[in-house]
Amino acid sequence: MPAFEPVRYAALTDVGVKRSHNQDAFAVQPAVDAAGYQAHGHVFVVADGMGGHAVGEKASAKAVRDIPFLFLKHAKDGICSGLRRSIAETNAGIYAIGEENPEFRGMGTTGTALVLRPEGAWVGHVGDSRCYRIREGLAEQLTFDHSWVWEIARRQG
């Protein structure tokens, strides 16, 4: 079994200067022992809600609550499959809430999930909540925004 040390992490959200409320949310689900680290790893999720005040906050809160839970349920099928399924099922749940409740129409959220296991790291990503790797003082952007502007930039190289 691989060596296990509890992961050290920090998390903080900030409303910024343009908004009156914070639609950001995060979840950290560290493995508590070597067996958990080997089986499912450490799971981190960030989300930034979209839509009106309560709508965006509700969507991001649901995402950070559901993605780690669903990932643990699906991790036995493989990391990539587990991440993909957890994000897809969470998206379907958020969409259903918006469809069933007129006051929540248009609710949505970005989301980025990171899974750390002994053999490496995996990122699941949708929207514009970016993931960066910092090594030796240099930041490398690992994800790219799902937006028209980024798509044009990608096509133009």
C-alpha positions in Angstrom: 0.0 0.0 0.0 1.4 3.5 -0.8 2.7 5.8 1.9 -0.1 8.0 3.2 0.1 11.5 4.7 -2.9 13.6 5.3 -3.2 16.3 2.5 -2.6 19.9 3.4 -5.0 22.4 1.7 -6.5 25.8 2.0 -9.7 27.2 0.5 -11.3 30.6 0.5 -13.9 32.4 -1.5 -14.3 36.2 -2.0 -17.2 38.1 -3.4 -14.9 40.5 -5.2 -15.6 44.2 -6.0 -18.4 43.9 -8.6 -21.0 41.7 -6.9 -23.1 42.1 -3.9 -23.2 38.4 -3.1 -20.9 35.4 -3.4 -22.0 32.5 -5.7 -18.7 30.6 -5.1 -18.6 27.3 -3.3 -16.1 24.6 -2.6 -15.8 21.2 -1.1 -12.8 19.2 0.2 -13.1 15.5 0.8 -9.7 14.2 1.9 -9.1 10.5 2.3 -8.7 9.7 6.0 -6.4 6.7 5.6 -4.2 4.8 3.1 -7.0 2.5 2.0 -9.3 5.5 1.2 -6.4 7.3 -0.6 -5.8 4.2 -2.7 -9.5 3.6 -3.4 -10.8 7.1 -4.2 -8.2 9.6 -3.2 -8.6 13.2 -2.1 -11.4 15.0 -3.8 -11.6 18.8 -4.3 -14.4 20.8 -6.0 -14.9 24.5 -6.8 -18.0 26.0 -8.4 -19.2 29.4 -9.3 -22.9 29.8 -9.7 -24.7 31.5 -12.6 -28.1 33.2 -12.6 -29.7 35.5 -10.0 -28.6 35.7 -6.4 -30.3 32.7 -4.9 -30.3 30.7 -8.2 -26.5 30.8 -8.7 -25.8 30.1 -5.0 -28.2 27.2 -5.0 -26.6 25.7 -8.1 -23.0 26.0 -6.9 -23.9 24.7 -3.4 -25.6 21.6 -5.0 -22.6 21.0 -7.2 -20.0 21.0 -4.4 -22.3 18.8 -2.3 -23.2 16.3 -5.0 -20.0 15.9 -7.1 -17.8 14.4 -4.3 -20.7 12.2 -3.0 -21.4 10.8 -6.5 -17.7 10.5 -7.3 -17.3 8.2 -4.3 -20.2 6.1 -5.6 -18.7 5.8 -9.1 -15.0 5.7 -8.3 -15.0 1.9 -8.4 -15.6 2.2 -12.2 -12.4 4.2 -12.7 -11.4 7.8 -12.0 -12.3 9.2 -15.4 -15.6 7.5 -15.6 -16.4 8.4 -11.9 -15.6 12.1 -12.5 -17.5 12.2 -15.7 -20.6 10.5 -14.2 -20.5 12.6 -11.0 -20.5 15.8 -13.0 -23.1 14.7 -15.5 -25.5 13.5 -12.8 -25.0 16.7 -10.8 -25.7 18.7 -14.0 -28.9 16.8 -14.6 -30.1 17.4 -11.1 -29.4 21.1 -11.3 -31.1 21.3 -14.7 -34.1 19.4 -13.3 -34.5 21.9 -10.4 -34.5 24.8 -12.9 -37.1 23.1 -15.1 -39.4 22.2 -12.2 -39.3 25.6 -10.5 -39.9 28.8 -12.6 -38.1 30.9 -10.0 -35.0 28.8 -10.6 -35.0 29.0 -14.4 -31.6 29.6 -15.9 -29.7 28.3 -12.8 -26.3 26.9 -13.5 -22.8 26.7 -12.3 -19.3 26.2 -13.4 -17.3 23.4 -11.8 -13.9 22.0 -11.5 -13.0 18.8 -9.6 -9.6 17.5 -8.8 -8.9 13.9 -7.6 -5.5 13.1 -6.2 -4.4 9.5 -5.8 -1.1 7.7 -5.4 -0.7 7.3 -9.1 -1.5 10.9 -10.2 -4.1 13.6 -10.5 -7.3 13.9 -12.6 -9.3 17.0 -13.4 -13.0 17.2 -14.4 -14.0 20.6 -15.7 -16.9 22.6 -17.1 -17.3 26.3 -17.5 -14.7 28.9 -16.5 -13.5 27.9 -13.0 -9.9 27.2 -13.9 -7.4 24.7 -12.6 -3.8 25.7 -12.3 -0.7 23.6 -11.3 2.0 25.5 -9.5 5.5 24.1 -9.6 8.7 25.8 -8.5 6.9 29.1 -8.4 5.4 28.9 -11.9 1.7 28.6 -12.5 0.5 26.5 -15.5 -3.1 26.7 -16.6 -4.5 23.2 -16.9 -8.1 23.9 -18.0 -9.5 26.3 -20.6 -12.8 28.1 -20.4 -15.8 26.7 -22.1 -16.7 29.9 -23.9 -16.9 31.3 -27.4 -13.9 33.6 -26.8 -11.7 30.6 -25.7 -13.0 28.5 -28.6 -11.9 31.2 -31.1 -8.5 31.5 -29.4 -8.1 27.7 -29.5 -9.0 27.6 -33.2 -6.5 30.4 -34.0 -3.8 28.7 -32.0 
